């Protein structure tokens, strides 16, 4: 999954010289939390958030002419973290964590192409794992050796199960790997019986959408 698959393309932007009141109105109207700030050539130069604008305007003096003399570049965060549309989604998430930001500006060449937020990534993560679907979710732990996932998939297929999503990630146990799958087409007990026969496999968690259980 790449950034371009879930970013917001052609986002609403403001210029550094824009009126902060107008920027706040755009945020409220669009129900956004932040807006990219771009120069005359469409290059990102900052990010402005609703919270920062509201705080700034609350301290900027009396209403009317005084506030209209202020500019967005007085409020915006000038430290902009950018990413390419071709960047893998997990690398974008790591950039957000590393830089402690809630969004990344997506740039092609030097021009703004889109924006991706933590909400976009959370939504995609939930979709990959089949969140809100009626499928069976199973997490197992296997030996970290070749062929484990293939055998697991074969056992699931043998009882009519269809894997709709799969995520493998490191275990805290040395030499072991965790695998989380969403499976359709087979009932819970039949499926668990089929996979429990795999050597070294441990069923860690089962979720059917209404109740959960650890182990088999």
N, C-alpha and C positions, 0 to 999 in steps of 0.2 A: 504494500500500500504506500502510495506516494503523497506528498503534500498537495499536489495538484488535484488529487482525487476527492479531497474534502475541504479545500480552502474556499473562502468567499472571493469570487472574482469581481474585478471592477468595483471595489468598495467605495462608498461615499468618502470623500476626502475634504480637507480644508487647507487653505494656504497659510503660511506663517503670519501674514499681515491681516488675516481674517479677524472679525469681531468675535471675542469670546462668547458674547451673548448669542450670536448667530450659531456658533459651534454647539453651544449647550442646547439650543432649540433643535438642531439637527439630531443630536443624541437622544433627546426626549421623544421626538417625533418618530424616529426609527427604532426606538427602544434598544439602542446600542449602549455599550459601556465605554467604548473607545473609538477614536477616529484617527486614521493616519494623516499626517501633515506632509504635504508635498510642495516642492518648488514649482516654478513656472514650466519646467521641463518634465514634470511628473516624477521626479526623483524624491524618495522619502527622506525627510529631514527631521522627523519627530513623530511622537504619538501623544495624543491628548485624551485624557479620561474625563468622564462625567464628574467623578469625585473631586479631581483636581480643579476642574472648572468651577464647581459649586463652592469649593473652599476659597478659591481665588476671588470670585465675584462677591463673596460674603465679606471680604476684607478690602475690596478695591475702592471704597469710597461711596459717596451718595449715588443714587440712581440717575439715569439720563446721560447727559453729555459726557460726564466724567468716565463712566464705564465704556462708552462707545469709543473712547480714545485708546483703550487698551487693545493689545494684539495677542493672538494665539501664541506667538513665539515667546511671550512672557510666561506662559503657563506650561507649555508642552515639555515632555521629556525628550531631550535631544539625543540621548543614548538609545539608538535604534538597533535592534537585533534583527537581521534579515536572513532569509533562507531562499533556496532555489525551489521552483515548482517540482523539480525532479528529486528532491531530497526525500529519503525514506521517512515515513511518519514517525518511527521510533527515534530517529536521529533528531527530528524536530522537537519531539517531547523531551529528549535529553537536553537540548539547547534551552528550552524553557526552564527546566529544573536548574541547570547550571547557572543561568543568568537571572533566575528568580523573577521571570516575567510571565504574564498571562496570555501573551500573544506574540506572534512573529509576523513581520511584514515580508511578503513574498515578492521577490524581485527578479525580473528578467532583464539582463543587461544592467542598466542603471534605473530603469523605470519600474514603478510599482505595478505589480500584476494581480495582487490579492492580499488577503490577510487570513491567517489561521490562528484560532484561539484554543485555549485549553478545553473549552466546551466542545469544539469541533473534534478534538482528539478523544475526549471522553466518549462522545457519541459514537465515533468510529470503533473505539475499543469495545463498547457494548455491543455494537452490531457484529463485529468479528466473533465475539463469544456467544452470539445468539441471544442476547438479553431481550426479555419480554416475549420470547417465543415459547411454544409449548414443547419444544424438544427436550430430551433428557440430557442433563449435563453431568459428566463424570470426570473426576480427576483421579489419575492413577500415578504411581511412582514405579519406575522400571530401572533396570541397570542401564548405565550410560555406555552402551555398546551398539554397534551396527545391527540393524534388523529388528530392533524392539518395536518401533512404530509400525513397520510392515507386518509383523506378526499380529499386533494388536488390531490393525485395520482388517486383516484377514479373518480374525475371529469374529469381529463385529459383522462383517459381510456374510459370514457363514450362517448367521441367524437372521438375515434380512435387514440388518441395520445399515443405515446410510449416514455417513459422517458429513455434517454440514459445516462444521468448523473445527479447527484443531490448533492448539497453541502449546508449544513445548518451552519449558523454562527450567533454569537450574534449581536443584534441590539443595537444602542445607546439609543433606547427608552426602558425604563424599562418594563419588562413583555412581550416583543416582540422578535421575532426571524426572521431573514432573511433567505430565501431559494432561491437558484439559481438552475434552472433546464434547461437542454437541452431536447427538445422535437421534435420528428419526427412524421409524419403520419397525422397531422391535420393542417388545414390552420390557420393563425394567428387570424383572427377575430372570428372564431368558438371557438378556444381554449380560447381566452380572455373572451368571453362571458360565457363559461362554468365555469371558475374558479372565475370570478368576483361575482358569486352568493354565494360564501363561506362567512359565517358570520365573520366579523372582518378582512378579507383578504384585503390587499392593494397592488396593482400592482405598483412596484417601477420603473421597467425598462424593456424594451423589445428590443431585438436586433435580426434582421433577416439576418444578414450578409452583408447587403448593407446600411441599415439605422437603426437608433435607435430612440426610443421615450420613454419618462418617462410617467408613468401612462397608462391608457387605451385609 
